[in-house]
């Protein structure tokens, strides 16, 4: 399981021209589920993301986590993070989890985040939809995290 973490001052997701989710300051997470991932990987990645210290403290150093700041989390499913780009000019997706497995693990990840942060601070994209994601990357600060 992989997560592209972006510290944002705001982010939103539109589906079919309608906004379905919006956050202010926090993290936009693009979440990729790979074959072999399970609840253990979801739990570990969720823990890492919520406690990863990428927000500035009073001295301007990255010493605070999302849990420390009280920011929001917008989780967007992103199967292309599981792409094999090692050869050629076209990505392969054989590493990606099957859609039914990925959808369950995406939902499990959201449940874990909501248990830790509260339901009002965790927003989501739409699994399998053609989404338009807008964001203002703060910093810019972007990290790729993995459960493995």
MARBA-3410 file (N, C-alpha, C, O; in Angstrom, 1 decimal):
148
0.9,-1.2,0.0,0.0,0.0,0.0,0.9,1.2,0.0,1.9,1.3,0.8 ~ 0.6,2.2,-0.9,1.4,3.4,-1.1,0.5,4.6,-0.9,-0.7,4.6,-1.2 ~ 1.1,5.6,-0.4,0.4,6.9,-0.2,1.2,8.1,-0.6,2.3,8.2,-0.1 ~ 0.7,8.9,-1.6,1.4,10.1,-1.9,0.8,11.2,-1.1,-0.4,11.5,-1.2 ~ 1.5,11.7,-0.1,1.1,12.7,0.9,1.5,14.1,0.4,2.6,14.3,0.2
0.5,14.9,0.4,0.7,16.3,0.0,0.2,17.2,1.1,-1.0,17.2,1.4 ~ 1.0,18.1,1.7,0.5,19.0,2.7,-0.1,20.1,1.9,0.5,20.7,1.0 ~ -1.4,20.4,2.2,-2.2,21.4,1.5,-2.8,22.5,2.4,-3.0,22.3,3.6 ~ -3.0,23.6,1.8,-3.8,24.7,2.5,-5.2,24.5,2.1,-6.1,25.0,2.9 ~ -5.5,23.8,1.0,-6.9,23.4,0.7,-6.9,22.4,-0.4,-5.9,22.4,-1.2
-7.9,21.6,-0.5,-8.0,20.6,-1.6,-9.5,20.2,-1.7,-10.3,20.3,-0.8 ~ -9.8,19.8,-2.9,-11.2,19.3,-3.2,-11.2,18.3,-4.3,-10.3,18.1,-5.1 ~ -12.4,17.6,-4.4,-12.6,16.6,-5.4,-14.0,16.8,-6.0,-15.0,17.0,-5.4 ~ -14.0,16.8,-7.4,-15.2,17.0,-8.2,-15.4,15.7,-8.9,-14.5,15.1,-9.4 ~ -16.7,15.3,-9.0,-17.1,14.2,-9.9,-18.2,14.6,-10.7,-19.2,15.1,-10.2
-18.1,14.5,-12.0,-19.2,14.9,-13.0,-19.6,16.4,-12.8,-20.8,16.7,-12.8 ~ -18.6,17.2,-12.5,-18.8,18.6,-12.4,-19.4,19.1,-11.0,-19.8,20.2,-10.9 ~ -19.5,18.1,-10.1,-20.1,18.5,-8.7,-19.0,18.2,-7.7,-18.4,17.1,-7.7 ~ -18.8,19.1,-6.8,-17.9,18.9,-5.7,-18.4,17.9,-4.7,-19.5,18.1,-4.2 ~ -17.6,16.9,-4.4,-18.1,15.9,-3.5,-17.3,15.9,-2.1,-17.8,15.4,-1.1
-16.1,16.6,-2.1,-15.3,16.7,-0.9,-14.5,17.9,-1.0,-14.0,18.3,-2.0 ~ -14.2,18.5,0.2,-13.4,19.6,0.4,-12.7,19.7,1.7,-13.4,19.3,2.7 ~ -11.5,20.1,1.8,-10.8,20.3,3.1,-10.1,21.6,3.0,-9.8,22.1,2.0 ~ -9.8,22.1,4.2,-8.9,23.3,4.3,-7.5,22.7,4.6,-7.0,21.8,3.9 ~ -6.8,23.3,5.5,-5.4,22.9,5.9,-5.4,21.4,6.3,-6.2,21.0,7.1
-4.4,20.7,5.8,-4.2,19.3,6.1,-3.4,18.5,5.1,-2.4,19.0,4.6 ~ -3.9,17.3,4.8,-3.2,16.4,3.9,-4.2,15.9,2.9,-5.3,15.5,3.1 ~ -3.7,16.0,1.6,-4.4,15.3,0.5,-3.5,14.0,0.3,-2.3,14.1,0.0 ~ -4.2,12.9,0.4,-3.6,11.6,0.3,-4.1,10.9,-0.9,-5.3,10.6,-1.0 ~ -3.2,10.6,-1.9,-3.5,9.7,-3.0,-3.1,8.3,-2.6,-1.9,8.1,-2.3
-4.1,7.4,-2.5,-3.9,6.1,-1.9,-3.9,5.0,-2.9,-4.9,4.8,-3.6 ~ -2.8,4.2,-3.0,-2.7,3.1,-4.0,-2.7,1.8,-3.3,-1.9,1.6,-2.3 ~ -3.5,0.8,-3.7,-3.5,-0.5,-3.1,-2.9,-1.5,-4.1,-3.3,-1.6,-5.2 ~ -1.9,-2.3,-3.6,-1.2,-3.2,-4.4,-1.6,-4.7,-4.0,-2.2,-4.9,-2.9 ~ -1.4,-5.6,-4.9,-1.6,-7.0,-4.7,-0.8,-7.4,-3.4,0.3,-7.0,-3.2
-1.5,-8.2,-2.6,-0.8,-8.6,-1.3,-1.1,-7.7,-0.1,-0.8,-8.1,1.0 ~ -1.6,-6.5,-0.4,-2.0,-5.6,0.7,-3.2,-6.2,1.5,-4.1,-6.8,0.9 ~ -3.2,-5.9,2.8,-4.3,-6.3,3.6,-4.5,-5.3,4.7,-4.0,-4.2,4.7 ~ -5.3,-5.7,5.7,-5.6,-4.8,6.8,-4.4,-4.4,7.6,-4.3,-3.2,8.1 ~ -3.4,-5.2,7.7,-2.1,-4.9,8.4,-1.4,-3.7,7.7,-1.0,-2.8,8.4
-1.4,-3.7,6.4,-0.7,-2.7,5.6,-1.5,-1.4,5.7,-1.0,-0.3,5.9 ~ -2.9,-1.5,5.7,-3.7,-0.3,5.8,-3.5,0.4,7.2,-3.4,1.6,7.3 ~ -3.4,-0.4,8.2,-3.2,0.1,9.6,-1.9,0.8,9.7,-1.8,1.8,10.3 ~ -0.8,0.1,9.2,0.5,0.7,9.3,0.6,2.0,8.5,1.2,3.0,9.0 ~ 0.1,2.0,7.3,0.2,3.2,6.5,-0.6,4.4,7.1,-0.2,5.5,7.1
-1.8,4.0,7.6,-2.6,5.1,8.3,-1.9,5.7,9.5,-1.8,6.9,9.6 ~ -1.3,4.8,10.3,-0.5,5.3,11.4,0.6,6.2,11.0,0.8,7.3,11.5 ~ 1.4,5.8,9.9,2.5,6.6,9.4,2.0,8.0,9.0,2.6,9.0,9.3 ~ 0.9,8.0,8.2,0.4,9.2,7.6,-0.1,10.2,8.7,0.2,11.4,8.7 ~ -0.8,9.7,9.6,-1.4,10.6,10.7,-0.3,11.1,11.6,-0.5,12.1,12.2
0.8,10.4,11.8,1.8,10.8,12.7,3.1,11.4,12.0,4.0,11.8,12.7 ~ 3.1,11.4,10.7,4.3,11.9,10.0,4.4,13.4,10.2,3.4,14.1,10.0 ~ 5.6,13.8,10.6,5.7,15.2,11.1,6.2,16.1,9.9,7.3,16.2,9.6 ~ 5.1,16.7,9.2,5.4,17.5,8.0,4.8,18.9,8.1,4.8,19.7,7.2 ~ 4.3,19.2,9.3,3.7,20.6,9.5,4.7,21.4,10.4,5.3,20.8,11.3
4.8,22.7,10.2,5.8,23.5,10.9,5.4,23.7,12.4,4.2,23.9,12.7 ~ 6.4,23.7,13.2,6.2,24.2,14.6,6.4,25.7,14.7,6.5,26.3,13.7 ~ 6.4,26.2,15.9,6.6,27.7,16.0,7.9,28.2,15.5,8.0,29.4,15.2 ~ 8.9,27.3,15.4,10.2,27.7,14.8,10.3,27.5,13.3,11.3,27.8,12.7 ~ 9.2,27.0,12.7,9.2,26.8,11.3,9.7,25.5,10.8,9.9,25.2,9.6
10.0,24.6,11.8,10.6,23.2,11.4,9.5,22.2,11.3,8.5,22.3,12.0 ~ 9.6,21.3,10.5,8.6,20.2,10.3,8.7,19.3,11.5,9.4,18.3,11.5 ~ 7.9,19.6,12.5,7.9,18.8,13.8,6.6,18.4,14.2,6.4,17.7,15.2 ~ 5.5,18.8,13.5,4.1,18.5,13.9,3.5,17.6,12.9,3.7,17.7,11.7 ~ 2.6,16.7,13.4,1.9,15.7,12.6,0.5,16.3,12.3,0.1,17.3,12.9
-0.3,15.6,11.5,-1.7,15.9,11.2,-2.5,15.8,12.5,-3.3,16.7,12.8 ~ -2.2,14.8,13.3,-2.9,14.7,14.6,-2.5,15.9,15.6,-3.4,16.3,16.3 ~ -1.3,16.3,15.5,-0.9,17.5,16.4,-1.6,18.8,16.0,-1.9,19.6,16.8 ~ -1.8,19.0,14.7,-2.3,20.3,14.2,-3.8,20.3,14.1,-4.4,21.4,14.1 ~ -4.5,19.2,14.2,-5.9,19.2,14.1,-6.4,19.4,12.6,-7.6,19.8,12.4
-5.5,19.2,11.7,-5.9,19.4,10.3,-6.8,18.3,9.7,-7.1,17.4,10.5 ~ -7.2,18.5,8.5,-8.1,17.5,7.8,-7.3,16.6,6.9,-6.2,16.8,6.6 ~ -8.0,15.5,6.5,-7.4,14.5,5.6,-8.4,14.2,4.5,-9.5,13.9,4.8 ~ -7.9,14.4,3.3,-8.8,14.0,2.1,-8.1,12.8,1.4,-6.9,13.0,0.9 ~ -8.7,11.7,1.4,-8.2,10.4,0.9,-8.8,10.1,-0.5,-10.0,10.0,-0.6
-8.0,10.1,-1.5,-8.4,9.8,-2.9,-7.8,8.5,-3.4,-6.6,8.4,-3.4 ~ -8.6,7.6,-3.8,-8.1,6.3,-4.3,-7.4,6.6,-5.6,-7.8,7.3,-6.5 ~ -6.2,5.9,-5.8,-5.3,6.2,-6.9,-4.6,5.0,-7.4,-3.5,4.7,-7.0 ~ -5.3,4.1,-8.2,-4.7,2.8,-8.6,-3.4,3.0,-9.4,-2.6,2.1,-9.4 ~ -3.2,4.2,-10.0,-2.0,4.3,-10.8,-0.7,4.4,-10.0,0.4,4.3,-10.6
-0.8,4.5,-8.7,0.4,4.5,-7.8,1.0,3.1,-7.8,2.1,2.9,-7.5 ~ 0.2,2.1,-8.2,0.7,0.7,-8.2,1.3,0.4,-9.5,1.6,-0.8,-9.8 ~ 1.5,1.3,-10.4,1.9,1.1,-11.8,3.4,0.6,-11.8,4.2,1.0,-11.0 ~ 3.7,-0.3,-12.7,5.1,-0.7,-13.0,5.5,0.2,-14.1,5.0,0.1,-15.3 ~ 6.5,1.0,-13.8,7.1,1.9,-14.8,8.5,1.6,-15.2,9.2,2.5,-15.7
8.9,0.4,-14.9,10.3,0.0,-15.0,10.8,-0.1,-16.5,12.0,-0.1,-16.7 ~ 9.9,-0.3,-17.4,10.4,-0.5,-18.8,9.3,0.1,-19.7,8.1,0.2,-19.4 ~ 9.8,0.4,-20.9,8.9,0.9,-22.0,8.4,2.3,-21.7,8.8,3.0,-20.8 ~ 7.3,2.6,-22.5,6.8,4.0,-22.4,5.3,3.9,-22.0,4.6,4.9,-22.2 ~ 4.9,2.8,-21.5,3.5,2.6,-21.1,3.5,1.9,-19.7,4.1,0.9,-19.6
2.8,2.5,-18.7,2.8,1.8,-17.4,2.0,0.5,-17.5,1.0,0.3,-18.2 ~ 2.4,-0.5,-16.6,1.6,-1.7,-16.5,1.0,-1.7,-15.1,1.5,-1.1,-14.2 ~ -0.2,-2.3,-15.0,-0.9,-2.3,-13.7,-1.1,-3.7,-13.1,-2.0,-3.9,-12.3 ~ -0.2,-4.6,-13.4,-0.3,-5.9,-12.8,-0.1,-6.0,-11.3,-0.5,-6.9,-10.7 ~ 0.6,-4.9,-10.8,0.8,-4.9,-9.3,-0.4,-4.4,-8.5,-0.5,-4.5,-7.3
-1.3,-3.7,-9.2,-2.5,-3.2,-8.5,-3.4,-4.3,-8.0,-3.6,-5.3,-8.7 ~ -4.0,-4.0,-6.9,-5.0,-5.0,-6.3,-6.2,-5.0,-7.2,-6.5,-4.0,-7.8 ~ -6.9,-6.1,-7.2,-8.2,-6.2,-7.9,-9.1,-5.2,-7.3,-9.1,-4.9,-6.1 ~ -10.0,-4.6,-8.2,-10.9,-3.5,-7.7,-11.7,-3.8,-6.5,-11.8,-3.0,-5.6 ~ -12.2,-5.0,-6.4,-13.0,-5.4,-5.2,-12.2,-5.4,-3.9,-12.7,-5.0,-2.8
-11.0,-5.9,-4.0,-10.1,-5.9,-2.8,-9.6,-4.5,-2.5,-9.6,-4.1,-1.3 ~ -9.3,-3.7,-3.5,-8.8,-2.3,-3.3,-9.9,-1.5,-2.7,-9.6,-0.7,-1.8 ~ -11.1,-1.7,-3.1,-12.3,-0.9,-2.6,-12.5,-1.2,-1.1,-12.7,-0.3,-0.3 ~ -12.4,-2.5,-0.7,-12.5,-2.8,0.7,-11.4,-2.3,1.6,-11.6,-1.8,2.7 ~ -10.2,-2.3,1.1,-9.0,-1.8,1.8,-9.1,-0.3,1.9,-8.7,0.3,2.9
-9.5,0.4,0.8,-9.7,1.8,0.9,-10.7,2.2,1.9,-10.5,3.1,2.7 ~ -11.9,1.5,2.0,-12.9,1.7,3.0,-12.3,1.5,4.4,-12.6,2.2,5.4 ~ -11.5,0.4,4.6,-10.9,0.1,5.9,-10.0,1.2,6.3,-10.0,1.6,7.4 ~ -9.2,1.7,5.3,-8.3,2.8,5.6,-9.1,4.0,6.1,-8.7,4.7,7.1 ~ -10.1,4.4,5.5,-11.0,5.5,5.9,-11.5,5.3,7.3,-11.5,6.2,8.1
-12.0,4.1,7.6,-12.5,3.8,8.9,-11.4,4.0,10.0,-11.7,4.6,11.0 ~ -10.2,3.5,9.7,-9.1,3.7,10.6,-8.8,5.2,10.9,-8.6,5.6,12.0 ~ -8.7,5.9,9.8,-8.5,7.4,9.9,-9.6,8.1,10.7,-9.3,8.9,11.6 ~ -10.8,7.7,10.5,-11.9,8.3,11.2,-11.9,7.9,12.7,-12.3,8.8,13.5 ~ -11.5,6.7,13.0,-11.4,6.4,14.4,-10.4,7.2,15.1,-10.6,7.7,16.3
-9.2,7.5,14.5,-8.2,8.3,15.0,-8.5,9.8,15.0,-8.1,10.5,16.0 ~ -9.1,10.3,14.0,-9.3,11.8,13.8,-10.7,12.3,14.0,-10.9,13.5,14.3 ~ -11.7,11.4,13.9,-13.1,11.8,14.0,-13.6,11.9,12.5,-12.9,12.2,11.6 ~ -14.9,11.7,12.4,-15.5,11.6,11.0,-15.5,13.0,10.3,-15.4,13.0,9.1 ~ -15.6,14.0,11.1,-15.7,15.4,10.4,-14.4,15.8,9.8,-14.4,16.7,8.9
-13.3,15.3,10.2,-12.0,15.7,9.7,-11.5,14.8,8.6,-10.4,15.1,8.0 ~ -12.2,13.7,8.2,-11.7,12.8,7.2,-12.7,12.9,6.0,-13.9,12.5,6.2 ~ -12.2,13.2,4.9,-13.1,13.3,3.7,-12.5,12.3,2.6,-11.4,11.8,2.8 ~ -13.3,12.0,1.6,-12.9,11.0,0.7,-13.3,11.3,-0.8,-14.2,12.1,-1.0 ~ -12.5,10.7,-1.7,-12.9,10.7,-3.1,-13.9,9.7,-3.4,-14.6,9.2,-2.4
-14.1,9.3,-4.6,-15.1,8.4,-5.0,-14.4,7.2,-5.8,-13.8,7.4,-6.9 ~ -14.4,6.1,-5.2,-13.7,4.9,-5.7,-14.2,4.6,-7.1,-15.4,4.4,-7.3 ~ -13.3,4.5,-8.1,-13.7,4.1,-9.4,-14.2,5.2,-10.3,-14.5,5.0,-11.5 ~ -14.4,6.4,-9.7,-14.9,7.5,-10.5,-13.8,8.3,-11.2,-12.7,8.2,-10.9 ~ -14.2,9.0,-12.3,-13.3,9.9,-12.9,-13.4,11.2,-12.1,-14.3,12.0,-12.2
-12.3,11.5,-11.3,-12.3,12.6,-10.4,-11.4,13.7,-10.9,-10.4,13.5,-11.6 ~ -11.8,14.9,-10.5,-11.0,16.1,-10.8,-10.5,16.6,-9.4,-11.4,17.0,-8.6 ~ -9.2,16.5,-9.1,-8.7,16.8,-7.8,-8.0,18.2,-7.9,-7.1,18.4,-8.8 ~ -8.4,19.1,-7.1,-7.8,20.4,-7.0,-7.1,20.6,-5.7,-7.6,20.1,-4.6 ~ -5.9,21.2,-5.7,-5.2,21.4,-4.4,-4.3,22.6,-4.5,-3.9,23.1,-5.6
-4.0,23.2,-3.3,-2.9,24.1,-3.2,-1.9,23.5,-2.3,-2.1,23.4,-1.1 ~ -0.8,23.0,-2.9,0.2,22.3,-2.1,1.0,23.3,-1.3,1.5,24.3,-1.9 ~ 1.0,23.1,0.0,1.6,24.1,0.9,3.1,23.7,1.1,3.4,22.7,1.7 ~ 4.0,24.6,0.5,5.4,24.4,0.7,6.2,24.5,-0.6,6.9,25.5,-0.7 ~ 6.1,23.7,-1.6,5.3,22.5,-1.6,6.0,21.4,-0.8,7.2,21.3,-0.7
5.1,20.6,-0.2,5.6,19.5,0.7,4.9,18.2,0.2,3.7,18.1,0.3 ~ 5.6,17.3,-0.4,5.1,16.0,-0.9,6.0,14.9,-0.6,7.2,14.9,-0.7 ~ 5.4,13.8,-0.1,6.2,12.6,0.3,5.4,11.3,-0.2,4.2,11.3,-0.2 ~ 6.2,10.3,-0.6,5.7,9.0,-0.9,5.9,8.1,0.3,7.1,7.9,0.7 ~ 4.9,7.6,0.9,5.0,6.7,2.0,4.5,5.3,1.6,3.6,5.2,0.8
5.1,4.3,2.2,4.7,2.9,1.9,4.5,2.1,3.2,5.2,2.4,4.2 ~ 3.6,1.1,3.2,3.4,0.3,4.4,4.4,-0.8,4.5,4.5,-1.5,5.5 ~ 5.2,-1.0,3.4,6.2,-2.1,3.4,7.6,-1.6,3.4,8.6,-2.3,3.4
END
